[in-house]
Amino acid sequence: MNFRHLKIFITVCEEKNMTKAAKKLFISQPSVSQAIAEMEEYYQVKLFERLSRKIYLTKAGEELLSYAYHLVALNQKMEEVARKNERRQTVVLGATVTIGTYILPGLLSEIKECHDGLEIKTIVENTKLIEEGILSSRLDLGLVEGGINSVDLEVKPFSENELVLICHKDHPLAQKNTITLQDLQDQPFFLREEGSGSRALFLDAMKKRGMPVKIQGEFNNTEGIKIATKYNLGLGVVSEITLFRDDHDLVILPVEDLSLTRHFSLVYHKDKYISRDLAWLMEYIKANGGSQVRSVS
């Protein structure tokens, strides 16, 4: 097996079609089929199911794909280092929406002052997509606020953060000194989209307490939730650090028996090659990320 086989395998997985993969790689379709057949023979597994002229990745293929992405990315990095094509390393850093919006800009400003030679490209997505990006080696590092599922990823917490429930100051619940879980029943909620760490934490906490949640609306950003709440359309669930002094129309609800504490964490692949610059960046985030969170709060 060689990297050519792995690149062909990855392209077939992405295109879900051998003919399209061949066109993308500028090779013949028989060459693609032969490479896949050689891999299946070499590993003694079936990588694809072929049904009605369509191909479907098998469980064995899914497991191999994760390693294939990683090996091809490592090979590319090795070639870049060996050829010394670049004097400056570019790190692709993924961040979840809350961190990317409220924490990352200040953190990047500090990093630039300390290490001006390090170029950082940032991508802001929800937790699920950040996890997928690291597994496929599209991202070098991730800063997330949600839980990570893959055992192939290392997770290093660098700060705590609190989710809070908010409502308009004229909402009936805003007049109460203490809110019970029963008070939340049948209330319309505005949450982040599926794949978001804040959504998962809130829904899991409510499920454990046997409380159904009426989801009135979903947003892929916190500001949409805050605006809907400012119009007194329902309750919102947001990170405490997203609330500012000019949010005077919003009230934090003190809910009994509902702790929504979570960690902001640095995430990377356990087999990731850690260069000197990447090691410096990781240590800086672990040491200083918490203070940046506190400065925003």
KAUR-V397742 format. One record per run of one state. SS is the DSSP state (alpha for helix, beta for strand, coil for the rest). FROM is the first residue (numbers start at 1). LEN is the number of residues. Records with the same first field share a line. If there is no record, write none. Layout:
SS = FROM-LEN / FROM-LEN
This chain:
coil = 1-2 / 16-2 / 26-3 / 44-4 / 52-2 / 58-1 / 84-6 / 96-1 / 115-4 / 125-2 / 136-5 / 145-8 / 169-3 / 176-3 / 180-1 / 185-3 / 193-4 / 209-5 / 220-2 / 231-4 / 243-7 / 254-1 / 256-5 / 270-6 / 297-1
alpha = 3-13 / 18-8 / 29-15 / 59-25 / 97-18 / 127-9 / 172-4 / 181-4 / 197-12 / 222-9 / 240-3 / 276-21
beta = 48-4 / 54-4 / 90-6 / 119-6 / 141-4 / 153-16 / 179-1 / 188-5 / 214-6 / 235-5 / 250-4 / 255-1 / 261-9
